[in-house]
Amino acid sequence: SAKASRIGLVAMAVSNLRISGCESLSFRVRRVKRAWSLLAATFIVLSTLSEFGFLLGLVCEWRSPSVFSNSDIHHALLSHAFWRGIAAVLIAPMAAIFLGKAGTKYLREVARYLFFAWLGEFSHCWRYLAQLYGLDGLDGLDEGFSMLFNVVGTGSTAISLCLIFKLQLELILGFRKSVLLSLGEQRLLQSLKAMILTFVMVFPLGCLANAGRLDLGEAHFATVALSFFVLLTLALEVVQIALGMLALRKVLRLATYAKDETRGAECIARLEQGHRAIRLQYMRLAGTWPCCILLQVMYVLAKGWLWPIPSMIFMEENILIAVAQFIMCLLAVWGSDGLNGALANGEVKALTEMEQLEKRVRSVQTYEFDSDKGWQEKVEEMGCRGLSLLALLEFYQSLGKDHMPHFNPAFHTTNDVVREAIIPLTSKTKQALAVQIHGRPKRPTKMITHNWGNLFADLVAVAIADALGEFTYGKIAKLLGHSPEKVLEWLEASGKMHETVWICAFSVNQHLSICDRNMGHGRDSVTQLEYPVCHCACPKFMNDSEPRRSDGSSILCEMNKFDDMMAWLAATDRNFHQVIAVDQDFELFSRAWCVAEIAEASGFGMGQRLLVASAWHLERHTPKLRNLRVQGMKASRPEDVTVILAKIPDKDEFNQMLQHLIFDRLLTNWNVLDIAEKLNLAGHMARWQNAARDLNKFHMDSNLLDDCNDRSRAALPNDEDKPEPVHASNPPVLLARSLIGKAIVTDARRL
């Protein structure tokens, strides 16, 4: 056993070093990317200014016999360089701004596209200038540099075309994750891969044709191959645009239905914004048809690349390609919503993420295993008690049937379920329920911080809402009450069914701590009967039970290791994060151990997500939250508050972090989101209305950040439709609830 323990500690030390290296590498890569983006933006500005000045000088000396011989070839080359240079000058400001300020993933992709579009036009301009001028009049070098600029320009243009279609694919994939409906994303991905392959084939042939090394008038193999791959590329581009428009039309229909069926001014306004975002992308794709396809067709016809069709010059081909690139760049910028506040907000978010990543790297590098091997083994054992979402949902569905027959999701809290379902269910094995269900250790991907006084249905809804990318959990809780099968279907469609979570109610062995006592004479929230106690005779380990560590903390106790376990999981898993389940009364922020977990996660640089029931609940408690102070938290034992406060060195900084987590991350203004984030929100709205239509049982008027149903309930003139409070002196209510079980009693006198 001692040998196995040492091997385990060595293995975890190696894992810690690996994660530390990955975190450090990720942090360095981000800093390098940021530096390169700023460097590229500077390079674009300086290069474009020099190019513009050079072109201006050439235009001014256009008819000077000392510079040009005024031959037709000189005029043609200067015209080519002028138009491609003008396109580069017009694209340069967009590329520089996006490279310097893009903070979100989608805006960074737009910045890359703009950079390669600019680089293509810039290189082609200098290609013609090299042919026209030579390199400072040195004969023999102009041809070599012309070929170099030709290769760079053609390659950059091809990359920019691939990137513009990759942007479209990413938007569709984002839609797929939020709507959870098939949108033809697999066909889009396959056609994009095929298009990239054809670009690879066209690239060398196009470079040779541009350099005049390919005789396009003869039926050579290279000529036929160039024509074939050009036609195939154009066909695949048409397929890409058509599939994208079909996918957007499908979501647009769902969004239109949602907008037409929704009631409530605020909900309608938010849905109209989502509808507008989808329509914006649809219009962008519609604008890509003439810009990307028709102009390319005219360009290849003018170049004579479609053998055996002879060259058909409608207008100067460089004007066509310059106009096409500029319009496509405008469409990309317009379609990204980067100029409506998303760029500035993305820059702030990027800096925040960098600070968090830097803090996490520092924490991982300085993390040390506990010197007491018994303590460390217990920490690692508890950290491997994850529970899958499928098992959590199955347990929830068994309540009221196989376990806890009188379970009422509208009233029963997590404390009720632990006392009357989890403890009796594990009384034979005397294990944590997560271990009993899975039978083997499972590492969790996240830890849910919650208040046991919260509704158990809300706790389950939080775990599922986080997996599905929801921003509130209220609607998931309602859907669990109406159709848990729909929730299971969404989890399966999202691929998150087997995602594991760490929840203390399931992952802590209750038979080692609280099962044999009913502290404070707790009562069932429905029947008002005192909780039963367990007679398992399992030894109990409290904070000061033997054996103890050098500081007096019990080694076998499982209630004093949450922060150590969280630190170990975060140090050995770079994706481990915290989900904060806020109850409807926001009592979580006054509970000492909940605040301790939030403080530990924040100090370690972990990712944190905060989920509330609805925005209405948040607005209702805003005055209370504005005055939130960690110094005002409470615990069952006063000494716990002292211990936890001692672990927070800077209380004021922690209070500011809580304010930022609640108000800055949760209440995000629609106008500062980029188009990918807006489409994600719109996809969620469409999915909820689609679910309401399919179920035909309840109507979801709420959107992601506003719960109109809660608002309408708050506006009721009386409390006739609200359940009566439960008191021990209300026997009709108690009798009805104990007999009916799940039924919500609203009129005790009638019963």
RAQUI-V336835 format. One record per residue. N is the residue number from 1. RES is the residue in one letter. SS is DSSP state (H for helix, E for strand, C for the rest). OMEGA is omega in radians with two decimals (none if undefined). BURIAL is # if it has 9 or more other ideal C-beta (glycine too) atoms within 8 Angstrom, else .. Layout:
[[N,RES,SS,OMEGA,BURIAL] [N,RES,SS,OMEGA,BURIAL]]
This chain:
[[1,S,C,3.14,.] [2,A,H,3.12,.] [3,K,H,3.12,.] [4,A,H,3.12,.] [5,S,H,3.13,#] [6,R,H,3.11,.] [7,I,H,3.12,.] [8,G,H,3.13,#] [9,L,H,3.10,#] [10,V,H,3.13,.] [11,A,H,-3.14,.] [12,M,H,3.09,#] [13,A,H,3.08,#] [14,V,H,3.11,.] [15,S,H,3.13,#] [16,N,H,3.11,#] [17,L,H,-3.13,.] [18,R,H,3.13,.] [19,I,H,3.12,#] [20,S,H,3.11,#] [21,G,H,3.13,.] [22,C,H,3.13,#] [23,E,H,-3.13,#] [24,S,H,3.12,#] [25,L,H,3.13,.] [26,S,H,3.13,#] [27,F,H,3.13,#] [28,R,H,3.12,.] [29,V,H,3.12,.] [30,R,H,3.13,#] [31,R,H,3.11,#] [32,V,H,3.11,.] [33,K,H,3.13,.] [34,R,H,3.13,#] [35,A,H,3.13,.] [36,W,H,3.11,.] [37,S,H,3.12,#] [38,L,H,3.11,#] [39,L,H,3.12,.] [40,A,H,3.11,#] [41,A,H,3.10,#] [42,T,H,3.13,#] [43,F,H,3.13,.] [44,I,H,-3.10,#] [45,V,H,-3.10,#] [46,L,H,-3.13,.] [47,S,H,-3.13,#] [48,T,H,3.10,#] [49,L,H,3.12,.] [50,S,H,3.13,.] [51,E,H,-3.13,#] [52,F,H,3.10,#] [53,G,H,3.12,.] [54,F,H,3.13,#] [55,L,H,3.14,#] [56,L,H,3.10,.] [57,G,H,3.12,.] [58,L,H,3.14,#] [59,V,H,3.13,#] [60,C,H,-3.12,.] [61,E,C,-3.04,#] [62,W,C,-3.03,.] [63,R,C,3.14,.] [64,S,C,-3.11,.] [65,P,C,3.14,.] [66,S,C,-3.12,.] [67,V,C,-3.11,.] [68,F,C,3.07,#] [69,S,C,-3.14,.] [70,N,C,3.07,.] [71,S,C,-3.12,.] [72,D,H,-3.11,.] [73,I,H,3.09,.] [74,H,H,3.12,#] [75,H,H,-3.14,#] [76,A,H,-3.14,.] [77,L,H,3.12,#] [78,L,H,3.09,#] [79,S,H,3.10,#] [80,H,H,-3.11,#] [81,A,H,-3.10,#] [82,F,H,-3.07,#] [83,W,H,3.11,#] [84,R,H,3.09,#] [85,G,H,3.10,#] [86,I,H,3.10,#] [87,A,H,3.12,#] [88,A,H,3.13,#] [89,V,H,-3.12,#] [90,L,H,-3.13,.] [91,I,H,-3.03,#] [92,A,H,-3.14,#] [93,P,H,3.13,.] [94,M,H,-3.12,#] [95,A,H,-3.11,#] [96,A,H,-3.13,#] [97,I,H,-3.11,#] [98,F,H,3.11,#] [99,L,H,-3.10,#] [100,G,H,-2.99,#] [101,K,H,-3.07,#] [102,A,C,-3.13,#] [103,G,C,3.13,#] [104,T,C,-3.08,#] [105,K,H,-3.09,.] [106,Y,H,3.14,#] [107,L,H,3.07,#] [108,R,H,3.07,#] [109,E,H,3.08,#] [110,V,H,3.12,#] [111,A,H,3.11,#] [112,R,H,3.12,#] [113,Y,H,-3.13,#] [114,L,H,3.14,#] [115,F,H,-3.11,#] [116,F,H,3.06,#] [117,A,H,3.09,#] [118,W,H,-3.10,#] [119,L,H,3.10,#] [120,G,H,-3.14,#] [121,E,H,3.12,#] [122,F,H,-3.11,#] [123,S,H,3.13,#] [124,H,H,3.08,#] [125,C,H,-3.14,#] [126,W,H,3.03,#] [127,R,H,3.14,#] [128,Y,H,3.10,#] [129,L,H,3.10,#] [130,A,H,3.09,#] [131,Q,H,-3.07,#] [132,L,H,-2.94,#] [133,Y,H,-2.90,#] [134,G,C,3.08,#] [135,L,E,-3.09,#] [136,D,C,3.07,.] [137,G,C,-3.14,.] [138,L,E,-3.11,.] [139,D,C,3.09,.] [140,G,C,3.14,.] [141,L,C,-3.09,#] [142,D,H,-3.12,#] [143,E,H,3.13,.] [144,G,H,3.13,.] [145,F,H,3.07,#] [146,S,H,3.10,#] [147,M,H,3.12,#] [148,L,H,3.11,.] [149,F,H,3.10,#] [150,N,H,3.14,#] [151,V,H,-3.13,#] [152,V,H,-3.11,#] [153,G,H,3.14,#] [154,T,H,3.11,#] [155,G,H,3.14,#] [156,S,H,3.11,#] [157,T,H,3.11,#] [158,A,H,3.12,#] [159,I,H,-3.14,#] [160,S,H,3.10,#] [161,L,H,3.09,#] [162,C,H,-3.11,#] [163,L,H,-3.14,#] [164,I,H,3.08,#] [165,F,H,3.04,#] [166,K,H,3.06,#] [167,L,H,3.12,#] [168,Q,H,-3.14,#] [169,L,H,-3.14,#] [170,E,H,3.08,#] [171,L,H,3.14,#] [172,I,H,3.11,#] [173,L,H,3.06,#] [174,G,H,3.05,#] [175,F,H,-3.12,#] [176,R,H,-3.13,#] [177,K,H,-3.11,#] [178,S,H,-3.12,#] [179,V,H,-3.10,#] [180,L,C,3.03,#] [181,L,C,3.11,#] [182,S,C,-3.12,.] [183,L,C,-3.13,#] [184,G,C,-3.07,#] [185,E,H,3.13,#] [186,Q,H,3.10,.] [187,R,H,3.07,.] [188,L,H,-3.13,#] [189,L,H,-3.14,#] [190,Q,H,3.14,.] [191,S,H,3.09,#] [192,L,H,3.09,#] [193,K,H,3.12,.] [194,A,H,-3.14,#] [195,M,H,3.08,#] [196,I,H,3.12,#] [197,L,H,3.12,.] [198,T,H,3.06,#] [199,F,H,3.11,#] [200,V,H,3.14,.] [201,M,H,-3.10,#] [202,V,H,-3.00,#] [203,F,H,-3.11,#] [204,P,H,3.14,.] [205,L,H,3.12,#] [206,G,H,3.10,#] [207,C,H,3.12,#] [208,L,H,3.14,#] [209,A,H,3.13,#] [210,N,H,-3.13,.] [211,A,C,-3.14,#] [212,G,C,-3.12,.] [213,R,C,-3.08,.] [214,L,C,3.13,#] [215,D,C,-3.06,.] [216,L,C,-3.14,#] [217,G,C,-3.11,.] [218,E,C,-3.10,.] [219,A,C,3.06,.] [220,H,C,3.10,.] [221,F,H,-3.13,.] [222,A,H,-3.14,#] [223,T,H,3.13,#] [224,V,H,3.14,#] [225,A,H,3.11,#] [226,L,H,3.14,#] [227,S,H,-3.13,#] [228,F,H,-3.09,.] [229,F,H,3.06,#] [230,V,H,3.11,#] [231,L,H,3.13,#] [232,L,H,3.11,#] [233,T,H,3.12,#] [234,L,H,3.13,#] [235,A,H,3.13,.] [236,L,H,3.07,#] [237,E,H,3.08,#] [238,V,H,3.12,#] [239,V,H,3.13,#] [240,Q,H,-3.10,#] [241,I,H,-3.13,#] [242,A,H,3.12,.] [243,L,H,3.11,#] [244,G,H,3.13,#] [245,M,H,3.09,#] [246,L,H,3.12,#] [247,A,H,-3.14,#] [248,L,H,3.10,#] [249,R,H,3.13,#] [250,K,H,3.12,#] [251,V,H,3.13,#] [252,L,H,3.09,#] [253,R,H,3.11,.] [254,L,H,-3.14,#] [255,A,H,3.10,#] [256,T,H,3.09,#] [257,Y,H,3.14,#] [258,A,H,-3.12,#] [259,K,H,-3.11,#] [260,D,H,-3.06,.] [261,E,H,-3.03,#] [262,T,C,3.05,#] [263,R,C,-3.12,.] [264,G,C,-3.03,#] [265,A,H,-3.09,.] [266,E,H,3.13,#] [267,C,H,3.13,#] [268,I,H,3.14,#] [269,A,H,-3.14,.] [270,R,H,3.12,#] [271,L,H,3.07,#] [272,E,H,3.08,#] [273,Q,H,3.07,#] [274,G,H,3.10,#] [275,H,H,3.14,#] [276,R,H,3.13,.] [277,A,H,3.11,#] [278,I,H,-3.13,#] [279,R,H,3.11,#] [280,L,H,3.12,#] [281,Q,H,3.09,#] [282,Y,H,3.11,#] [283,M,H,3.11,.] [284,R,H,3.11,#] [285,L,H,3.10,#] [286,A,H,3.10,.] [287,G,H,3.12,#] [288,T,H,3.14,#] [289,W,H,-3.11,#] [290,P,H,-3.07,.] [291,C,H,-2.99,#] [292,C,H,-3.02,#] [293,I,H,-3.03,#] [294,L,H,3.14,.] [295,L,H,3.06,#] [296,Q,H,3.10,#] [297,V,H,3.12,#] [298,M,H,-3.14,#] [299,Y,H,-3.11,#] [300,V,H,3.06,#] [301,L,H,3.12,#] [302,A,H,3.13,#] [303,K,H,-3.12,#] [304,G,C,-3.09,#] [305,W,C,-3.14,#] [306,L,C,3.11,#] [307,W,C,0.12,#] [308,P,C,3.13,.] [309,I,C,-3.13,.] [310,P,C,-3.14,.] [311,S,C,-3.12,.] [312,M,C,-3.05,.] [313,I,C,3.05,.] [314,F,C,3.09,.] [315,M,C,-3.07,.] [316,E,C,-2.98,#] [317,E,H,3.14,#] [318,N,H,3.02,#] [319,I,H,-3.14,#] [320,L,H,-3.06,#] [321,I,H,3.11,#] [322,A,H,3.12,#] [323,V,H,-3.13,#] [324,A,H,-3.13,#] [325,Q,H,-3.11,#] [326,F,H,-3.14,#] [327,I,H,3.12,#] [328,M,H,3.06,#] [329,C,H,3.07,#] [330,L,H,3.13,#] [331,L,H,3.13,#] [332,A,H,3.13,#] [333,V,H,3.13,#] [334,W,H,-3.11,#] [335,G,H,-3.13,#] [336,S,H,-3.05,#] [337,D,C,-3.11,#] [338,G,H,-3.09,#] [339,L,H,-3.12,.] [340,N,H,3.12,.] [341,G,C,-3.10,.] [342,A,H,-3.14,#] [343,L,H,-3.13,#] [344,A,H,3.13,#] [345,N,H,3.12,#] [346,G,H,3.11,#] [347,E,H,3.11,#] [348,V,H,3.14,#] [349,K,H,3.13,#] [350,A,H,3.11,#] [351,L,H,3.09,#] [352,T,H,3.11,.] [353,E,H,3.11,#] [354,M,H,3.11,#] [355,E,H,3.12,.] [356,Q,H,3.13,#] [357,L,H,3.10,#] [358,E,H,3.11,#] [359,K,H,-3.14,#] [360,R,H,3.09,#] [361,V,H,-3.13,#] [362,R,H,-3.13,#] [363,S,H,3.13,#] [364,V,H,-3.11,#] [365,Q,H,-3.12,.] [366,T,H,-3.11,.] [367,Y,C,3.11,#] [368,E,C,3.05,.] [369,F,C,3.14,.] [370,D,C,-3.11,#] [371,S,C,3.10,.] [372,D,C,-3.07,#] [373,K,H,3.12,.] [374,G,H,3.10,#] [375,W,H,-3.12,#] [376,Q,H,3.12,#] [377,E,H,3.11,#] [378,K,H,3.10,#] [379,V,H,-3.11,#] [380,E,H,3.10,#] [381,E,H,3.13,#] [382,M,H,-3.12,#] [383,G,H,3.13,#] [384,C,C,3.11,#] [385,R,E,3.12,#] [386,G,C,3.12,#] [387,L,E,-3.14,#] [388,S,E,3.12,#] [389,L,H,3.09,#] [390,L,H,3.12,#] [391,A,H,3.11,#] [392,L,H,-3.13,#] [393,L,H,3.10,#] [394,E,H,3.09,.] [395,F,H,-3.14,#] [396,Y,H,3.14,#] [397,Q,H,3.14,.] [398,S,H,3.12,#] [399,L,E,-3.06,#] [400,G,C,3.12,#] [401,K,C,-3.12,.] [402,D,C,-3.10,.] [403,H,E,3.08,#] [404,M,C,-3.01,#] [405,P,C,-3.09,.] [406,H,C,-3.08,#] [407,F,C,3.11,#] [408,N,C,-3.06,#] [409,P,C,-3.11,#] [410,A,C,-3.06,.] [411,F,C,-3.01,#] [412,H,C,-3.10,#] [413,T,E,3.06,#] [414,T,H,3.10,#] [415,N,H,3.09,#] [416,D,H,-3.08,#] [417,V,H,3.11,#] [418,V,H,-3.06,#] [419,R,H,-2.97,#] [420,E,H,3.11,#] [421,A,H,-3.04,#] [422,I,H,-3.12,#] [423,I,H,3.08,#] [424,P,H,-3.09,#] [425,L,H,-3.10,#] [426,T,C,-3.06,#] [427,S,C,-3.14,#] [428,K,C,-3.10,.] [429,T,C,-3.12,.] [430,K,C,3.13,#] [431,Q,C,2.95,#] [432,A,C,-3.07,#] [433,L,H,3.12,#] [434,A,H,3.11,#] [435,V,H,-3.14,#] [436,Q,H,-3.11,#] [437,I,H,-3.03,#] [438,H,H,3.11,#] [439,G,C,3.14,.] [440,R,C,3.14,.] [441,P,C,3.07,.] [442,K,E,3.12,#] [443,R,C,3.10,#] [444,P,C,3.07,#] [445,T,C,3.14,#] [446,K,E,3.09,#] [447,M,E,-3.12,#] [448,I,E,3.06,#] [449,T,E,-3.03,#] [450,H,C,3.14,#] [451,N,C,-3.11,#] [452,W,C,3.08,#] [453,G,C,3.10,.] [454,N,C,3.09,#] [455,L,E,3.14,#] [456,F,H,3.10,#] [457,A,H,3.11,#] [458,D,H,3.10,#] [459,L,H,3.09,#] [460,V,H,3.14,#] [461,A,H,3.12,#] [462,V,H,-3.13,#] [463,A,H,-3.12,#] [464,I,H,-3.14,#] [465,A,H,3.11,#] [466,D,H,3.13,#] [467,A,H,-3.11,#] [468,L,C,3.11,#] [469,G,C,3.11,.] [470,E,C,-3.13,#] [471,F,C,3.01,.] [472,T,E,-3.09,#] [473,Y,C,-3.07,#] [474,G,H,-3.10,#] [475,K,H,3.08,#] [476,I,H,3.11,#] [477,A,H,3.10,#] [478,K,H,-3.14,#] [479,L,H,3.07,#] [480,L,H,3.13,#] [481,G,H,-3.10,.] [482,H,H,-3.06,#] [483,S,C,3.07,#] [484,P,H,3.10,#] [485,E,H,3.11,.] [486,K,H,3.10,#] [487,V,H,3.11,#] [488,L,H,3.10,#] [489,E,H,3.12,.] [490,W,H,3.12,#] [491,L,H,3.13,#] [492,E,H,3.14,.] [493,A,H,-3.14,.] [494,S,H,-3.12,#] [495,G,C,-3.08,.] [496,K,C,-3.04,#] [497,M,C,-3.07,#] [498,H,C,3.03,.] [499,E,C,-3.05,#] [500,T,E,3.13,#] [501,V,E,3.05,#] [502,W,E,3.12,#] [503,I,C,-3.01,#] [504,C,H,-3.13,.] [505,A,H,-3.12,#] [506,F,H,-2.98,#] [507,S,H,3.06,#] [508,V,C,3.10,#] [509,N,C,-3.08,#] [510,Q,H,-3.12,#] [511,H,H,3.06,#] [512,L,H,-3.04,#] [513,S,C,-2.84,#] [514,I,C,-2.94,.] [515,C,C,-3.03,#] [516,D,C,-3.12,.] [517,R,C,3.11,.] [518,N,C,-3.07,#] [519,M,C,3.12,.] [520,G,C,-3.14,.] [521,H,C,3.14,.] [522,G,C,-3.08,#] [523,R,E,3.06,#] [524,D,C,-3.06,#] [525,S,C,-3.14,#] [526,V,C,-3.07,#] [527,T,C,-3.09,#] [528,Q,C,3.03,#] [529,L,C,3.13,.] [530,E,E,3.13,.] [531,Y,C,3.01,#] [532,P,C,3.09,.] [533,V,C,-3.08,.] [534,C,C,-3.13,#] [535,H,C,-3.08,.] [536,C,C,-3.13,#] [537,A,C,3.11,.] [538,C,C,3.14,.] [539,P,C,-3.09,.] [540,K,C,-3.11,.] [541,F,C,3.10,#] [542,M,C,-3.04,#] [543,N,C,-3.07,.] [544,D,C,-3.11,.] [545,S,C,3.06,#] [546,E,C,-0.15,.] [547,P,C,-3.07,.] [548,R,E,3.05,#] [549,R,C,-3.09,#] [550,S,C,3.13,.] [551,D,C,3.10,.] [552,G,C,-3.14,.] [553,S,C,-3.12,#] [554,S,E,-3.11,#] [555,I,C,-3.07,#] [556,L,C,3.09,#] [557,C,C,-3.10,#] [558,E,C,-3.10,#] [559,M,C,-3.12,#] [560,N,C,-3.06,.] [561,K,C,-3.07,#] [562,F,H,-3.10,#] [563,D,H,3.09,#] [564,D,H,3.13,#] [565,M,H,3.12,#] [566,M,H,3.12,#] [567,A,H,3.13,#] [568,W,H,3.13,#] [569,L,H,-3.14,#] [570,A,H,-3.12,#] [571,A,H,-3.09,#] [572,T,H,3.10,#] [573,D,C,-3.05,#] [574,R,C,-3.12,.] [575,N,C,-3.13,.] [576,F,C,-3.11,#] [577,H,E,-3.08,#] [578,Q,E,3.04,#] [579,V,E,-3.09,#] [580,I,E,-3.12,#] [581,A,E,-3.08,#] [582,V,C,3.12,#] [583,D,C,-3.03,#] [584,Q,C,3.10,.] [585,D,C,3.09,.] [586,F,C,3.09,#] [587,E,C,-3.10,#] [588,L,H,-3.07,#] [589,F,H,3.07,#] [590,S,H,3.14,.] [591,R,E,-2.97,#] [592,A,H,-3.05,#] [593,W,H,3.07,#] [594,C,H,3.11,#] [595,V,H,3.11,#] [596,A,H,3.12,#] [597,E,H,3.11,#] [598,I,H,-3.14,#] [599,A,H,3.14,#] [600,E,H,3.14,#] [601,A,H,3.13,#] [602,S,H,3.14,#] [603,G,H,-3.13,.] [604,F,H,-3.11,#] [605,G,C,3.13,#] [606,M,C,2.99,#] [607,G,E,-3.11,.] [608,Q,E,3.05,#] [609,R,E,-3.14,#] [610,L,E,-3.12,#] [611,L,E,3.07,#] [612,V,E,-3.11,#] [613,A,C,3.11,#] [614,S,C,3.11,#] [615,A,H,3.10,#] [616,W,H,3.09,#] [617,H,H,3.14,#] [618,L,H,3.13,#] [619,E,H,-3.12,.] [620,R,H,-3.08,.] [621,H,C,-3.11,#] [622,T,H,3.12,.] [623,P,H,3.13,.] [624,K,H,-3.10,.] [625,L,H,3.11,#] [626,R,H,-3.14,.] [627,N,C,-3.10,.] [628,L,C,3.11,#] [629,R,C,-3.13,.] [630,V,H,-3.14,#] [631,Q,H,-3.10,.] [632,G,H,-3.10,.] [633,M,C,-3.08,#] [634,K,E,3.09,.] [635,A,C,3.12,#] [636,S,C,3.11,.] [637,R,C,-3.12,.] [638,P,H,-3.12,.] [639,E,H,3.10,.] [640,D,H,3.14,#] [641,V,H,3.14,#] [642,T,H,-3.13,.] [643,V,H,-3.07,.] [644,I,H,3.11,#] [645,L,H,3.13,#] [646,A,H,-3.13,.] [647,K,C,3.14,#] [648,I,C,-3.04,#] [649,P,C,-3.09,.] [650,D,C,-3.09,.] [651,K,H,-3.11,#] [652,D,H,3.11,.] [653,E,H,3.11,.] [654,F,H,3.09,#] [655,N,H,3.09,#] [656,Q,H,3.11,.] [657,M,H,3.10,#] [658,L,H,3.11,#] [659,Q,H,3.12,#] [660,H,H,-3.12,#] [661,L,H,-3.06,#] [662,I,H,-2.94,#] [663,F,H,-3.08,.] [664,D,H,-3.11,#] [665,R,C,-3.04,.] [666,L,C,-3.10,#] [667,L,C,-3.14,.] [668,T,C,3.12,#] [669,N,C,-3.13,.] [670,W,H,-3.03,#] [671,N,H,-3.12,.] [672,V,H,3.08,#] [673,L,C,3.01,#] [674,D,C,-3.00,#] [675,I,H,3.12,#] [676,A,H,3.12,#] [677,E,H,3.10,#] [678,K,H,3.13,#] [679,L,H,3.06,#] [680,N,H,3.09,#] [681,L,H,3.14,#] [682,A,H,3.10,#] [683,G,H,3.09,#] [684,H,H,3.12,#] [685,M,H,-3.13,#] [686,A,H,-3.13,#] [687,R,H,-3.12,#] [688,W,H,3.12,#] [689,Q,H,3.08,#] [690,N,H,3.10,#] [691,A,H,3.12,#] [692,A,H,3.13,#] [693,R,H,-3.13,#] [694,D,H,-3.10,.] [695,L,H,-3.13,#] [696,N,C,-3.12,.] [697,K,C,-3.11,.] [698,F,C,-3.07,.] [699,H,C,3.14,.] [700,M,C,3.09,#] [701,D,C,-3.01,#] [702,S,C,3.00,#] [703,N,C,-2.97,#] [704,L,C,-3.05,#] [705,L,C,3.14,.] [706,D,C,3.12,#] [707,D,C,-3.07,#] [708,C,H,3.12,#] [709,N,H,3.09,#] [710,D,H,3.14,#] [711,R,H,-3.12,#] [712,S,H,3.09,#] [713,R,H,-3.14,#] [714,A,H,-3.08,.] [715,A,C,3.14,.] [716,L,C,-3.12,#] [717,P,C,3.12,.] [718,N,C,-3.05,.] [719,D,C,-3.08,.] [720,E,C,-3.08,.] [721,D,C,-3.14,.] [722,K,C,3.12,.] [723,P,C,3.14,.] [724,E,C,3.05,#] [725,P,C,-3.08,.] [726,V,C,3.09,#] [727,H,C,-3.14,.] [728,A,C,-3.12,.] [729,S,C,-3.12,.] [730,N,C,-3.02,#] [731,P,H,3.11,.] [732,P,H,3.14,#] [733,V,H,-3.12,#] [734,L,H,-3.12,#] [735,L,H,-3.12,.] [736,A,H,-3.09,#] [737,R,H,3.13,#] [738,S,H,3.14,#] [739,L,H,-3.05,.] [740,I,H,3.09,.] [741,G,C,-3.01,#] [742,K,C,-3.04,.] [743,A,C,3.09,.] [744,I,C,-3.08,.] [745,V,C,-3.13,#] [746,T,C,-3.12,.] [747,D,C,-3.07,.] [748,A,C,-3.10,#] [749,R,C,-3.13,.] [750,R,C,3.14,.] [751,L,C,none,.]]
